[in-house]
Amino acid sequence: MCRQDSKNLLKIGAELKQFVYADMKKQNVRAIIEQNKQLIMENGRLTEENDVLRKRIASIDENAIIRLRNQKNAEIKELQDRVGKAESEAVRSGNKAYSEHQRAENAESRVREMLAIPKIK
C-alpha cells in the first residue's frame, strides 16, 4: 500500500502543481487585463489632453494671424496717411508755384506797360 500511496501522492502533487500553475496563469491574465484597463484609461486621458492642446495651438495661430493682420492694416493706414499728406503738400506747393507764376506774369506785364508809356517832356 505504500507504493500505492506514493503514486497517489505523486499524482496529487502533479495535480496540485498544475492547479497552482493554472492559478498563476489566471493571476497573470487578471493582472494583464487590469493593466490593459489602466492603459485604456490613460490613453483616453492623453487623447483628451492632446485635443485641448491642439485647440490651444490653433487658437494661438489664429491670434497670431489676427495680430499680424492688425499690424499690417495699421502700417497701411499710416502709409496712406503719409501719402495723403504728401499729395496735399504737393497740391499746395503746386498752387503756390502757380500763384507765384501768375504774380510774376502780372508784374512783368505791368513793367512792360510802364516801359511802353512814353515820357512827356
DOPADO-231376 format. One line per field, with one value per residue (C-alpha): x, y, z; residue in one letter. Coordinates in steps of 0.25 Angstrom, whole numbers, padded with zeros to 4 digits, always signed. Layout:
REM residues N
X <- (X_...)
Y <- (Y_...)
Z <- (Z_...)
residu <- (A_...)
REM end
This chain:
REM residues 121
X <- (+0000_+0011_+0014_+0000_+0000_+0013_+0007_-0005_+0003_+0011_-0002_-0008_+0005_+0005_-0010_-0006_+0005_-0004_-0014_-0004_+0001_-0013_-0016_-0003_-0007_-0021_-0014_-0005_-0017_-0024_-0012_-0011_-0026_-0025_-0012_-0019_-0031_-0022_-0015_-0028_-0032_-0018_-0020_-0033_-0028_-0016_-0025_-0034_-0021_-0016_-0029_-0028_-0014_-0018_-0029_-0019_-0009_-0020_-0024_-0010_-0008_-0022_-0017_-0004_-0011_-0020_-0009_-0001_-0013_-0016_-0001_-0002_-0014_-0008_+0004_-0004_-0013_+0000_+0006_-0008_-0008_+0007_+0003_-0009_-0001_+0010_-0001_-0007_+0007_+0009_-0004_-0001_+0013_+0007_-0003_+0007_+0016_+0005_+0001_+0015_+0016_+0003_+0009_+0022_+0014_+0005_+0018_+0025_+0012_+0012_+0027_+0024_+0013_+0021_+0032_+0023_+0017_+0025_+0030_+0025_+0035)
Y <- (+0000_+0009_+0009_+0012_+0024_+0029_+0028_+0035_+0046_+0048_+0049_+0059_+0066_+0067_+0072_+0082_+0087_+0088_+0095_+0105_+0107_+0109_+0119_+0126_+0128_+0133_+0143_+0147_+0148_+0157_+0166_+0167_+0171_+0181_+0187_+0188_+0195_+0205_+0207_+0209_+0220_+0226_+0226_+0233_+0244_+0246_+0247_+0258_+0265_+0265_+0270_+0282_+0285_+0285_+0295_+0304_+0303_+0306_+0318_+0323_+0322_+0330_+0340_+0342_+0344_+0354_+0362_+0361_+0366_+0377_+0381_+0381_+0389_+0399_+0401_+0402_+0413_+0420_+0419_+0424_+0436_+0439_+0439_+0447_+0458_+0457_+0459_+0471_+0477_+0475_+0481_+0493_+0494_+0494_+0504_+0513_+0512_+0515_+0527_+0532_+0530_+0538_+0549_+0549_+0550_+0561_+0568_+0566_+0571_+0584_+0586_+0585_+0595_+0604_+0603_+0605_+0618_+0630_+0640_+0654_+0665)
Z <- (+0000_+0002_-0012_-0016_-0006_-0012_-0026_-0021_-0014_-0027_-0035_-0025_-0025_-0040_-0040_-0029_-0038_-0050_-0041_-0036_-0050_-0055_-0043_-0046_-0061_-0056_-0047_-0059_-0068_-0058_-0056_-0071_-0072_-0061_-0067_-0080_-0074_-0068_-0081_-0088_-0077_-0079_-0094_-0092_-0083_-0092_-0104_-0097_-0093_-0108_-0113_-0103_-0107_-0122_-0119_-0112_-0123_-0133_-0124_-0123_-0138_-0140_-0130_-0137_-0150_-0144_-0138_-0152_-0159_-0150_-0151_-0166_-0166_-0157_-0165_-0178_-0171_-0167_-0181_-0187_-0177_-0181_-0196_-0194_-0186_-0197_-0208_-0200_-0199_-0214_-0217_-0208_-0214_-0228_-0225_-0218_-0230_-0240_-0231_-0231_-0246_-0248_-0239_-0248_-0261_-0255_-0250_-0264_-0271_-0262_-0264_-0279_-0279_-0271_-0281_-0292_-0288_-0294_-0285_-0287_-0288)
residu <- (M_C_R_Q_D_S_K_N_L_L_K_I_G_A_E_L_K_Q_F_V_Y_A_D_M_K_K_Q_N_V_R_A_I_I_E_Q_N_K_Q_L_I_M_E_N_G_R_L_T_E_E_N_D_V_L_R_K_R_I_A_S_I_D_E_N_A_I_I_R_L_R_N_Q_K_N_A_E_I_K_E_L_Q_D_R_V_G_K_A_E_S_E_A_V_R_S_G_N_K_A_Y_S_E_H_Q_R_A_E_N_A_E_S_R_V_R_E_M_L_A_I_P_K_I_K)
REM end
